[in-house]
Amino acid sequence: MTVHDMGLAQAATAPLPGATGPVTAARQRRTWLVYGAAVLAGLAPTLLDAAPQWQAAGLGLVLPGGGFLAVGGWAVLLLPLALLVFIASLVAWFWAGVVLAPLAVWLGAAWLAAAMAGDAAGAWAAPAALACAAGIGLAFRASNQKQRAAGRARLAARAEFVPQSLAEVRQQAAAVPDAEAREMTPEDLSALRYLLDRALQPVEEWGGFDIIDQFQPAALRYQLNHMGFGLGIAQGAYAPAFSGYLGLAQRNLIDKYLLRKVWGYWVYESCWGHLNFRNWDPAARDNIMLTGWFGMHVGQYMLASGDRRYLEPGSLTFRLDDRTQYVHDFNTIIGSVTSNYATAEFGLYACEPNWIYPICNHYGMGALAVADAVCGTENVQRYLPGWLAALDTEFTDAAGSIMGLRSQHTGLPVPFPVGEAGYAPFENIFVPDRAQKLWAIARREIAPLVHPGADGRPRITMPGRGLDTGNYRAGHTGAYASILFAAREFGDTALAEAAQAGLDADCGRDVSEGVRRYTGGSNDTNSYAVLGQLVRTGDFRAGFSRAPAAGNHSGPHLADASYPEVLVARAISDGRGLEAVLYPGVRDGVQSIGLARLQPGQRYKVAGATTPEFTASKDGNVRLDVLLQGRTPLSVTAA
């Protein structure tokens, strides 16, 4: 059975949207049983007329700060404070995997109430604590019921438009660009230079990056991965026969990823999330937000470039300090993903202690797909059926949408914005039929945001102030860029142009010294905007599932060009010759470039260089002078 067939079969047997999956149901039952036992234990001292200290401690188990009701007097005011601190601990649990924080606050408040208790506990304390707990529970239940009703209504509305929208998506997605005619435009090159300027600086330098925290979306690892994806598309789709600075930029990002500054967050999360104080290997248990994302990043580079250096043992080593290092390579990174999937009770596994993000698991399955393409393995075929079943049963809401986040320990969902447009390009890598349905939904639900702009052309206008997850500031750069990227991937030209118009109008488009950026966006969302600029129909899927034509990795290639003086817009090889398009990046003039993988002693004809022909040296290399004046084609063919 092919992956395509598996996707269709899985869709046919999927449960009704919003049904609670078996693992989720079991975890939620356990959660409520544990809480029920805590409530009974907490009420026991009151029912047994135990000492006031025990009554206060007991009511502290009913709800965080409940014991202050037994203390009475002004201490009652500590109850809302305790609840606020408890909410803050939940945020810490979510933000950085601090699993013990909520428990510490809950039990700490109970202990404090017991220490403050006087000679008697108020007779009304226990009923009040139960009433507060019941009120909070009923409020959450009402909210959940309201959300489920809204989800069912949304599902019904989608059923009306999905068939027509899906037919349109399939037609648009079928029109993929001709690989032999790909070429970056000056606007593409201007966008690409945003990534190159940052990636080509020394590995230890971080100019142009946002350095805030390493636990949530602004973390350096996500910036590096998304920058790598953009560079990988530039190479695989437009310049597979060019190594030079494009290859160096990608390798620099990979080297940066191995620095403790990037992955050291796992030391802390292992301690306070797993109670693991010794082995902080970032590619062992959980942490798909590293292994899945990094696996995609490294695999895409190898697939696009033909460079297999990261298959060598120790090529991806994470160094903690002078004495401790965690030795890895691409195979062991992928091995971590597969071993975690093999033992994942939810079918998907955690980014950080307790929290399972389906979006990170899409990166994980993408990593398996590119590993299959690079190494000839069959990991997707092995793990995808169970993965899809888990996605449909454990992580799908009443609207049929993929949930953003679920707690592994409690089974409870947590809102986290991703949406169909966020998931669709990633599913397109390994199960395109489902991906097209996701985009069929997304494009129609985005459509109401499209209206004529000031120049009369359609544009998207995002509501509110937005949030840039790359720096936690207000802004819509990420939203526009995500829509642009997804629309380009599925060939939806009209919506892509509307997204681009909104991005340019609202996000501070600036071009300085030939480099385009959006001043209203973070480094991460700017990187996503570059990805949206470069991708065309099916490029993202191809970048992780199909290598460029073989001649690009065996025939003559452009091995050296000076950046930013020489901008490479195109470089392809049929195995015998080379076709390239160059632009001046600074000013017109003569520039020297280096070619490699030529046949030693072979005579070549050249169009576009200052010399009309040459004979390749014994090492297969040669340098040519090229007069760059605007768009400059270069052709090298065997005589």
Secondary structure, 3 states (H helix, E strand, C coil): CCHHHHHHHHHHHCCCCCCCCHHHHHHHHHHHHHHHHHHHHHHHHHHCCCCHHHHHHHHHHHCCCCHHHHHCHHHHHHHHHHHHHHHHHHHHHHHHCCCHHHHHHHHHHHHHHHHHCCCCCCCCHHHHHHHHHHHHHHHHHHHHHHHHHHHHHHHHHHHHHHHHHHHHHHHHHCCCCCHHHCCCCHHHHHHHHHHHHHHCCCCCCCCCCCCCCCCCCCCHHHHHHHHHHHHHHHHHHHCCCECHHHHHHHHHHHHHHCCHHHHCHHHHHHHHHHCCCCCCCCCCCCCHHHHHHHHHHHHHHHHHHCCCHHHCCCCCCEECCCCCEECCCHHHHHHHHHHHHHHCCCCCCCCECCEECHHHHHHHHHHHHHHHHHHCCCHHHHHHHHHHHHHHHHCECCCCCECCCEECCCCCECCCCCCHHHHHHHHHHHCHHHHHHHHHHHHHHHHHHEEECCCCCEEECCCCCCCECCCCECCCHHHHHHHHHHHHHCCCHHHHHHHHHHHHHHCCEEEECCEEEECCCCHHHHHHHHHHHHCCCCHHHHHHHCCCCCHHHHCCEEEECCCCCEEEEEEEECCCCEEEEEEECCCCEEEEEEEECCCCCCEEEEECCCCCEEECCCCCCEEEEEEECCCEEEEEEEC
